[in-house]
C-alpha cells in the first residue's frame, strides 16, 4: 500500500546515542542510520508481516544512489566476501544488512560516582532479527528484501520515539557530508521534541556543543560560527523544517552561544501514536493471556495467517476508537495483508 506521509519515528535510545552507531558500524554507519529511519517508517505499513522493500525503495526514501549501494567493494572481492546458504554478501548494502543481523548496537555511558570511582554502563539493542532476500540468480539486481525488526526496536517504535520528518531528513543529506547533516537533523528532531514536551520552543546552547554534535572540524571560533550558520541555512533552504536561530556573544571574547527556536505546530502524530500503542498493547495482552508466555509475540504478530480473527477484531476496535470509522472485515483483512492505512489529519 502506498504511504504518502512524511512523518516517521526513531527510537529514543538510538536518537540519544547517534555517535555510537559510528563506533559500532564504522564505514557502514551512515547506511545503518538511514536503514533504521527507513525501516521504522516502513513498519507503519507492514506491521503484520515482514517489512518488504527493494533497493530502489530504500534509495528513494533516503536519497542514496543505487550505484553507491550495489557495487562490490574491494572489501568483498571474491575470497573475502561472506557466503551464507550459497548467497554471496558482496554489495555494500547487502553487507550492511548482514552486519545489522550479526551485531548489536551497543550504547556506552561513563559516570563518576560520589566516591570518585569511575563506572561505565553498556547497553545493547538488536536492529534486525530476521532477513530474507529473494533474487534471480541470473539477475541479482532484481532483489526483494524482507526483514523483521527486533522486539526492542518494535517496542521503541510504539512507546519510546521521537517524530522525524522523512523528507527533511532525505533532502538535507544530499551532497558532500550528507551523513553528518542527517545525524544533526536527528539531533534537532530530538531537541525539538524535548522542548515541546516542556511546553517551550527555544533553548540556548554553546556554539562548541553544536560544533561537536555536527562533526564540524573548524578550530577558530569565527570559523565555527560560520560553519554552524551555513549548516542551519542549508537546513532551512532545503527543507520545510521550521527553525530560527541567532548567535549571542558570551561574556568572554570569542565565546558564542546560539539561541534556537522551533516554532510550535500541532503534534500531527498523536492520534496515530495512540492507535499503534493501543493496537499492539491489545494484541500483546491477548497473546500473553492466550499462550501464557511473552516470547514469540512478534513472530505471531508478523505471521498474518495466525490469529487472523483476533487481529481483525482488535484492528477494527482500535481503528474506530481513534477515527470513529468502522472498518469492514474485508477492509481490515486487506490492511493486515497489504499494509495499514491510518488517515492523515
Buried (B, 14 or more C-beta within 10 A) or exposed (E): EEBEBBBBBBBBBBBBBBBBBBEBBEEBBBBBBBBBBBBBBBBBBBBBBBBBBBBEBBBEBBBBEBEEBBEBEEEBEEEEBBEEEEBBBBBBBBBBBBBBBEBBBEBEEEEEEEEEEEEEEEEEBBBBBBBEBEBEEEEBEEBBBBBBBBBBBBBBBBBBBBBBBBBBBBBBBEEEBBBBBBBBBBBBBBBBBEBBEEEEBEBEBEBBEBBEBBBBEEEEBEEBBEBBEEBBEBBBEBBEBBBEBEEEEEEEEEEBBBEBBBEEEEEBBEBBBEBBBBBBBBBBEBBEEEEEEEEEBBEBBBEBEEBBEBBBBBBBBBBEEBBEEEBEEEBBBBBBEBBBBBEEE
